């Protein structure tokens, strides 16, 4: 048994791929699939459909683009802090409708 054996240090290359694993970037995968000219019914990397996400969609402020934990029940605009809410109170309705149109909000009431 050797006294001077160096201990294995895993922190030197924490993201190293195993020797039998081949890393291919997404562009290389798409070029390979395009060059193979596979039939339409055969699934490829880009034709596979993923199930819907179980994580709720993130909501962002309509005014600043910051993460918005709040929404105004009257105007339906999302806001991130009290300053944005105060500025929303003085907005005319056509600007509010413009923000909602940009977000893609459609009113259920009509």
Buried (B, 14 or more C-beta within 10 A) or exposed (E): EEEEEEEEEEEEEEEEEEEEEEEEEEEEEBEEBEEEEEEEEEEBEEEEEEEEEEEEEEBBBBBBEEEBEBBBEEBBBBBBBEEBBEEBEEBEEEEBBEBBEEBEBEEEEE
